[in-house]
């Protein structure tokens, strides 16, 4: 997984700037894989200090204990006004071991406008030797005033074959890496979750499409369900079913599932629309905490499309 992160433009650019000693005072890394965002920031921080693998500096950065590389907030936390104040106060202090000090701000997309405004001045004009590395899954929640004062590096999703290769390196004992990578959307953590659950999400997605009692099925879905993983599996089942429906079975990614049953139930046009509806539902789920309701609305919309296309055919 580390090898995959070091293939990103963010890591390579940070390392190149450090070797040239031409580092921007503030960098925003936009990386859509939320579960790996902090890990990528750590690799970029190692590159920032030109810390070689196995060195004390690299180890301490990985443990978040290096005195001149400060991580905020704690893992899984959220930047608050109080933490913003601590960052401002800490930025005044001189580096301890190096000539520079790096503040790594994780999950910046979750920071409120109040907190971002509080940090604006120090990010725009940090004290001498102070640098900022911000990480976000999207730039849209970041204030324009912040965006205009940082160098932005957008990390695109990984190619499917890169995700598959990384999954095989990390989990050589697990079968289905290619199928998981195909459904990952270029996000390693999604592919890994699909690989390690033994195909359960794919089976759940197939049942979602084939059930005759969608309301009862959706009521059984928990808000603890990883929505992104479910939608990834659902999209892949729909794509495979559409390939089969169009007579292109050789392009279907998964073998041994129930995509053929789905293809028999849904016309190709309905499957294409279902893929679009699933993508829209995935975008909107963040605004709807009730996963069961969101899933039922999607099920109703897909069923409606199926009935329309059946009448047309």
Secondary structure, 3 states (H helix, E strand, C coil): CHHHHCCCHHHHHHHHHHHHCCCCCEEEEEECCHHHHHHHHHHHHHHHCCCCCCCHHHHHHHHCCCCCEEEECCCCCCCCHHHHHHHHHHHCCCCCCCCCEEEEECCHHHCCHHHHHHHHHHHHCCCCCEEEEEEECCCCCCCHHHHCCCEEEEECCCCHHHHHHHHHHHCCCCCCHHHHHHHCCCCHHHHHHHHHCCCHHHHHHHHHHHCCCHHHHHHCCCCCCCHHHHHHHHHHHHHHHHHHHCCCHHHCCCCCCCHHHHHHHCCHHHHHHHHHHHHHHHHHHHHCCCHHHHHHHHHHHHHHHHHHHHHHC
